[in-house]
Amino acid sequence: MKTKMILKYQSLLLLMLLFFSFSLKAETAYDNRTEEILLPTIQCGMCKKTIEKAVNKVEGVISISVDVNEKKAIVVFDDTKTTLAAIESVISKSGYNANNKIANKEAYDKLDDCCKVPE
């Protein structure tokens, strides 16, 4: 009888742990948002590093992957902590166009020559 009672409590505890584990995963997945950002002015690997470094400083950003050849980035972020517009602004302030947001001119002027769009 004592063994049955212990098994019953263990089963109940396991079910509670599973329930809370799935609840936390569902909540986390719900808050995460994945967006594509077009980066028409990036030119090289240095551009990639600059953008990734800047965006990774934004609170709520989980990851960013910049593809220089495709001229785009995939960013995953917690939409309760930041927005796509905020991420685009950080990229713009780094000297690059981001979707429809134009690069900050002063930041663009400070970029290395290899990071500037050929004229």
PyMOL commands that place a pseudoatom at each C-alpha (Angstrom):
pseudoatom trace, name=CA, resn=MET, resi=1, chain=A, elem=C, hetatm=0, pos=[0.000, 0.000, 0.000]
pseudoatom trace, name=CA, resn=LYS, resi=2, chain=A, elem=C, hetatm=0, pos=[2.815, 2.385, 0.853]
pseudoatom trace, name=CA, resn=THR, resi=3, chain=A, elem=C, hetatm=0, pos=[4.497, 1.613, -2.493]
pseudoatom trace, name=CA, resn=LYS, resi=4, chain=A, elem=C, hetatm=0, pos=[1.289, 2.368, -4.394]
pseudoatom trace, name=CA, resn=MET, resi=5, chain=A, elem=C, hetatm=0, pos=[0.963, 5.702, -2.643]
pseudoatom trace, name=CA, resn=ILE, resi=6, chain=A, elem=C, hetatm=0, pos=[4.588, 6.622, -3.438]
pseudoatom trace, name=CA, resn=LEU, resi=7, chain=A, elem=C, hetatm=0, pos=[4.062, 5.705, -7.097]
pseudoatom trace, name=CA, resn=LYS, resi=8, chain=A, elem=C, hetatm=0, pos=[0.903, 7.776, -7.162]
pseudoatom trace, name=CA, resn=TYR, resi=9, chain=A, elem=C, hetatm=0, pos=[2.738, 10.851, -5.828]
pseudoatom trace, name=CA, resn=GLN, resi=10, chain=A, elem=C, hetatm=0, pos=[5.645, 10.310, -8.189]
pseudoatom trace, name=CA, resn=SER, resi=11, chain=A, elem=C, hetatm=0, pos=[3.272, 10.102, -11.141]
pseudoatom trace, name=CA, resn=LEU, resi=12, chain=A, elem=C, hetatm=0, pos=[1.488, 13.246, -10.031]
pseudoatom trace, name=CA, resn=LEU, resi=13, chain=A, elem=C, hetatm=0, pos=[4.795, 15.087, -9.630]
pseudoatom trace, name=CA, resn=LEU, resi=14, chain=A, elem=C, hetatm=0, pos=[5.946, 13.965, -13.079]
pseudoatom trace, name=CA, resn=LEU, resi=15, chain=A, elem=C, hetatm=0, pos=[2.710, 15.153, -14.675]
pseudoatom trace, name=CA, resn=MET, resi=16, chain=A, elem=C, hetatm=0, pos=[3.040, 18.536, -12.966]
pseudoatom trace, name=CA, resn=LEU, resi=17, chain=A, elem=C, hetatm=0, pos=[6.632, 18.917, -14.168]
pseudoatom trace, name=CA, resn=LEU, resi=18, chain=A, elem=C, hetatm=0, pos=[5.651, 18.044, -17.728]
pseudoatom trace, name=CA, resn=PHE, resi=19, chain=A, elem=C, hetatm=0, pos=[2.758, 20.480, -17.652]
pseudoatom trace, name=CA, resn=PHE, resi=20, chain=A, elem=C, hetatm=0, pos=[4.903, 23.380, -16.415]
pseudoatom trace, name=CA, resn=SER, resi=21, chain=A, elem=C, hetatm=0, pos=[7.674, 22.510, -18.860]
pseudoatom trace, name=CA, resn=PHE, resi=22, chain=A, elem=C, hetatm=0, pos=[5.304, 22.655, -21.845]
pseudoatom trace, name=CA, resn=SER, resi=23, chain=A, elem=C, hetatm=0, pos=[3.700, 25.842, -20.513]
pseudoatom trace, name=CA, resn=LEU, resi=24, chain=A, elem=C, hetatm=0, pos=[7.060, 27.616, -20.323]
pseudoatom trace, name=CA, resn=LYS, resi=25, chain=A, elem=C, hetatm=0, pos=[8.087, 26.469, -23.804]
pseudoatom trace, name=CA, resn=ALA, resi=26, chain=A, elem=C, hetatm=0, pos=[4.794, 27.593, -25.294]
pseudoatom trace, name=CA, resn=GLU, resi=27, chain=A, elem=C, hetatm=0, pos=[5.055, 30.998, -23.631]
pseudoatom trace, name=CA, resn=THR, resi=28, chain=A, elem=C, hetatm=0, pos=[8.651, 31.500, -24.803]
pseudoatom trace, name=CA, resn=ALA, resi=29, chain=A, elem=C, hetatm=0, pos=[7.854, 30.481, -28.371]
pseudoatom trace, name=CA, resn=TYR, resi=30, chain=A, elem=C, hetatm=0, pos=[4.886, 32.848, -28.416]
pseudoatom trace, name=CA, resn=ASP, resi=31, chain=A, elem=C, hetatm=0, pos=[7.011, 35.871, -27.494]
pseudoatom trace, name=CA, resn=ASN, resi=32, chain=A, elem=C, hetatm=0, pos=[9.702, 35.142, -30.090]
pseudoatom trace, name=CA, resn=ARG, resi=33, chain=A, elem=C, hetatm=0, pos=[9.325, 36.688, -33.510]
pseudoatom trace, name=CA, resn=THR, resi=34, chain=A, elem=C, hetatm=0, pos=[11.392, 36.009, -36.628]
pseudoatom trace, name=CA, resn=GLU, resi=35, chain=A, elem=C, hetatm=0, pos=[11.709, 38.715, -39.271]
pseudoatom trace, name=CA, resn=GLU, resi=36, chain=A, elem=C, hetatm=0, pos=[13.658, 39.220, -42.469]
pseudoatom trace, name=CA, resn=ILE, resi=37, chain=A, elem=C, hetatm=0, pos=[15.400, 42.568, -42.899]
pseudoatom trace, name=CA, resn=LEU, resi=38, chain=A, elem=C, hetatm=0, pos=[16.531, 43.662, -46.344]
pseudoatom trace, name=CA, resn=LEU, resi=39, chain=A, elem=C, hetatm=0, pos=[20.024, 45.175, -46.306]
pseudoatom trace, name=CA, resn=PRO, resi=40, chain=A, elem=C, hetatm=0, pos=[20.530, 46.571, -49.825]
pseudoatom trace, name=CA, resn=THR, resi=41, chain=A, elem=C, hetatm=0, pos=[23.659, 48.574, -48.968]
pseudoatom trace, name=CA, resn=ILE, resi=42, chain=A, elem=C, hetatm=0, pos=[25.833, 45.902, -47.339]
pseudoatom trace, name=CA, resn=GLN, resi=43, chain=A, elem=C, hetatm=0, pos=[28.970, 45.062, -49.272]
pseudoatom trace, name=CA, resn=CYS, resi=44, chain=A, elem=C, hetatm=0, pos=[31.296, 42.762, -47.330]
pseudoatom trace, name=CA, resn=GLY, resi=45, chain=A, elem=C, hetatm=0, pos=[32.078, 40.695, -44.268]
pseudoatom trace, name=CA, resn=MET, resi=46, chain=A, elem=C, hetatm=0, pos=[32.961, 43.808, -42.282]
pseudoatom trace, name=CA, resn=CYS, resi=47, chain=A, elem=C, hetatm=0, pos=[29.430, 45.119, -42.918]
pseudoatom trace, name=CA, resn=LYS, resi=48, chain=A, elem=C, hetatm=0, pos=[28.065, 41.819, -41.627]
pseudoatom trace, name=CA, resn=LYS, resi=49, chain=A, elem=C, hetatm=0, pos=[30.130, 42.028, -38.422]
pseudoatom trace, name=CA, resn=THR, resi=50, chain=A, elem=C, hetatm=0, pos=[29.159, 45.655, -37.809]
pseudoatom trace, name=CA, resn=ILE, resi=51, chain=A, elem=C, hetatm=0, pos=[25.442, 44.965, -38.181]
pseudoatom trace, name=CA, resn=GLU, resi=52, chain=A, elem=C, hetatm=0, pos=[25.483, 41.753, -36.127]
pseudoatom trace, name=CA, resn=LYS, resi=53, chain=A, elem=C, hetatm=0, pos=[27.448, 43.444, -33.329]
pseudoatom trace, name=CA, resn=ALA, resi=54, chain=A, elem=C, hetatm=0, pos=[25.057, 46.417, -33.199]
pseudoatom trace, name=CA, resn=VAL, resi=55, chain=A, elem=C, hetatm=0, pos=[21.872, 44.337, -33.339]
pseudoatom trace, name=CA, resn=ASN, resi=56, chain=A, elem=C, hetatm=0, pos=[23.091, 41.851, -30.730]
pseudoatom trace, name=CA, resn=LYS, resi=57, chain=A, elem=C, hetatm=0, pos=[23.305, 44.756, -28.246]
pseudoatom trace, name=CA, resn=VAL, resi=58, chain=A, elem=C, hetatm=0, pos=[19.558, 45.374, -28.525]
pseudoatom trace, name=CA, resn=GLU, resi=59, chain=A, elem=C, hetatm=0, pos=[17.739, 44.007, -25.488]
pseudoatom trace, name=CA, resn=GLY, resi=60, chain=A, elem=C, hetatm=0, pos=[15.417, 41.223, -26.585]
pseudoatom trace, name=CA, resn=VAL, resi=61, chain=A, elem=C, hetatm=0, pos=[17.378, 40.156, -29.657]
pseudoatom trace, name=CA, resn=ILE, resi=62, chain=A, elem=C, hetatm=0, pos=[17.931, 36.411, -29.539]
pseudoatom trace, name=CA, resn=SER, resi=63, chain=A, elem=C, hetatm=0, pos=[19.884, 35.997, -32.765]
pseudoatom trace, name=CA, resn=ILE, resi=64, chain=A, elem=C, hetatm=0, pos=[20.741, 37.623, -36.056]
pseudoatom trace, name=CA, resn=SER, resi=65, chain=A, elem=C, hetatm=0, pos=[22.176, 36.040, -39.163]
pseudoatom trace, name=CA, resn=VAL, resi=66, chain=A, elem=C, hetatm=0, pos=[23.345, 38.328, -41.966]
pseudoatom trace, name=CA, resn=ASP, resi=67, chain=A, elem=C, hetatm=0, pos=[23.758, 36.953, -45.489]
pseudoatom trace, name=CA, resn=VAL, resi=68, chain=A, elem=C, hetatm=0, pos=[25.978, 39.333, -47.484]
pseudoatom trace, name=CA, resn=ASN, resi=69, chain=A, elem=C, hetatm=0, pos=[25.274, 37.628, -50.823]
pseudoatom trace, name=CA, resn=GLU, resi=70, chain=A, elem=C, hetatm=0, pos=[21.504, 37.776, -50.378]
pseudoatom trace, name=CA, resn=LYS, resi=71, chain=A, elem=C, hetatm=0, pos=[21.738, 41.239, -48.775]
pseudoatom trace, name=CA, resn=LYS, resi=72, chain=A, elem=C, hetatm=0, pos=[19.394, 40.348, -45.958]
pseudoatom trace, name=CA, resn=ALA, resi=73, chain=A, elem=C, hetatm=0, pos=[19.303, 39.335, -42.327]
pseudoatom trace, name=CA, resn=ILE, resi=74, chain=A, elem=C, hetatm=0, pos=[17.109, 37.006, -40.336]
pseudoatom trace, name=CA, resn=VAL, resi=75, chain=A, elem=C, hetatm=0, pos=[16.564, 38.270, -36.815]
pseudoatom trace, name=CA, resn=VAL, resi=76, chain=A, elem=C, hetatm=0, pos=[14.854, 36.463, -33.948]
pseudoatom trace, name=CA, resn=PHE, resi=77, chain=A, elem=C, hetatm=0, pos=[13.735, 38.622, -31.054]
pseudoatom trace, name=CA, resn=ASP, resi=78, chain=A, elem=C, hetatm=0, pos=[11.413, 38.748, -28.063]
pseudoatom trace, name=CA, resn=ASP, resi=79, chain=A, elem=C, hetatm=0, pos=[8.630, 41.063, -29.194]
pseudoatom trace, name=CA, resn=THR, resi=80, chain=A, elem=C, hetatm=0, pos=[7.786, 41.953, -25.606]
pseudoatom trace, name=CA, resn=LYS, resi=81, chain=A, elem=C, hetatm=0, pos=[11.224, 43.599, -25.281]
pseudoatom trace, name=CA, resn=THR, resi=82, chain=A, elem=C, hetatm=0, pos=[11.898, 45.157, -28.694]
pseudoatom trace, name=CA, resn=THR, resi=83, chain=A, elem=C, hetatm=0, pos=[10.358, 45.812, -32.086]
pseudoatom trace, name=CA, resn=LEU, resi=84, chain=A, elem=C, hetatm=0, pos=[11.339, 45.381, -35.704]
pseudoatom trace, name=CA, resn=ALA, resi=85, chain=A, elem=C, hetatm=0, pos=[11.389, 49.190, -36.054]
pseudoatom trace, name=CA, resn=ALA, resi=86, chain=A, elem=C, hetatm=0, pos=[13.875, 49.478, -33.172]
pseudoatom trace, name=CA, resn=ILE, resi=87, chain=A, elem=C, hetatm=0, pos=[16.158, 46.902, -34.792]
pseudoatom trace, name=CA, resn=GLU, resi=88, chain=A, elem=C, hetatm=0, pos=[15.929, 48.677, -38.146]
pseudoatom trace, name=CA, resn=SER, resi=89, chain=A, elem=C, hetatm=0, pos=[16.869, 51.943, -36.403]
pseudoatom trace, name=CA, resn=VAL, resi=90, chain=A, elem=C, hetatm=0, pos=[19.979, 50.387, -34.860]
pseudoatom trace, name=CA, resn=ILE, resi=91, chain=A, elem=C, hetatm=0, pos=[21.058, 49.141, -38.295]
pseudoatom trace, name=CA, resn=SER, resi=92, chain=A, elem=C, hetatm=0, pos=[20.402, 52.579, -39.795]
pseudoatom trace, name=CA, resn=LYS, resi=93, chain=A, elem=C, hetatm=0, pos=[22.424, 54.248, -37.037]
pseudoatom trace, name=CA, resn=SER, resi=94, chain=A, elem=C, hetatm=0, pos=[25.264, 51.868, -37.950]
pseudoatom trace, name=CA, resn=GLY, resi=95, chain=A, elem=C, hetatm=0, pos=[25.336, 53.287, -41.479]
pseudoatom trace, name=CA, resn=TYR, resi=96, chain=A, elem=C, hetatm=0, pos=[23.242, 50.794, -43.457]
pseudoatom trace, name=CA, resn=ASN, resi=97, chain=A, elem=C, hetatm=0, pos=[19.787, 50.789, -45.028]
pseudoatom trace, name=CA, resn=ALA, resi=98, chain=A, elem=C, hetatm=0, pos=[17.377, 48.413, -43.316]
pseudoatom trace, name=CA, resn=ASN, resi=99, chain=A, elem=C, hetatm=0, pos=[14.167, 47.632, -45.192]
pseudoatom trace, name=CA, resn=ASN, resi=100, chain=A, elem=C, hetatm=0, pos=[12.733, 51.094, -45.929]
pseudoatom trace, name=CA, resn=LYS, resi=101, chain=A, elem=C, hetatm=0, pos=[14.811, 52.870, -43.267]
pseudoatom trace, name=CA, resn=ILE, resi=102, chain=A, elem=C, hetatm=0, pos=[17.639, 54.912, -44.814]
pseudoatom trace, name=CA, resn=ALA, resi=103, chain=A, elem=C, hetatm=0, pos=[21.151, 54.768, -43.359]
pseudoatom trace, name=CA, resn=ASN, resi=104, chain=A, elem=C, hetatm=0, pos=[22.257, 57.549, -41.060]
pseudoatom trace, name=CA, resn=LYS, resi=105, chain=A, elem=C, hetatm=0, pos=[24.483, 59.751, -43.249]
pseudoatom trace, name=CA, resn=GLU, resi=106, chain=A, elem=C, hetatm=0, pos=[27.071, 60.542, -40.562]
pseudoatom trace, name=CA, resn=ALA, resi=107, chain=A, elem=C, hetatm=0, pos=[27.442, 56.856, -39.702]
pseudoatom trace, name=CA, resn=TYR, resi=108, chain=A, elem=C, hetatm=0, pos=[27.630, 55.917, -43.385]
pseudoatom trace, name=CA, resn=ASP, resi=109, chain=A, elem=C, hetatm=0, pos=[30.381, 58.493, -43.990]
pseudoatom trace, name=CA, resn=LYS, resi=110, chain=A, elem=C, hetatm=0, pos=[32.471, 56.907, -41.208]
pseudoatom trace, name=CA, resn=LEU, resi=111, chain=A, elem=C, hetatm=0, pos=[32.311, 53.398, -42.729]
pseudoatom trace, name=CA, resn=ASP, resi=112, chain=A, elem=C, hetatm=0, pos=[35.417, 51.923, -44.338]
pseudoatom trace, name=CA, resn=ASP, resi=113, chain=A, elem=C, hetatm=0, pos=[35.542, 52.336, -48.126]
pseudoatom trace, name=CA, resn=CYS, resi=114, chain=A, elem=C, hetatm=0, pos=[34.869, 48.623, -48.648]
pseudoatom trace, name=CA, resn=CYS, resi=115, chain=A, elem=C, hetatm=0, pos=[31.531, 49.038, -46.841]
pseudoatom trace, name=CA, resn=LYS, resi=116, chain=A, elem=C, hetatm=0, pos=[30.294, 51.873, -49.032]
pseudoatom trace, name=CA, resn=VAL, resi=117, chain=A, elem=C, hetatm=0, pos=[28.138, 51.345, -52.100]
pseudoatom trace, name=CA, resn=PRO, resi=118, chain=A, elem=C, hetatm=0, pos=[30.249, 51.756, -55.261]
pseudoatom trace, name=CA, resn=GLU, resi=119, chain=A, elem=C, hetatm=0, pos=[29.313, 54.883, -57.175]
for i in range(1, 119): cmd.bond("trace and resi %d" % i, "trace and resi %d" % (i + 1))
show_as sticks, trace
zoom trace
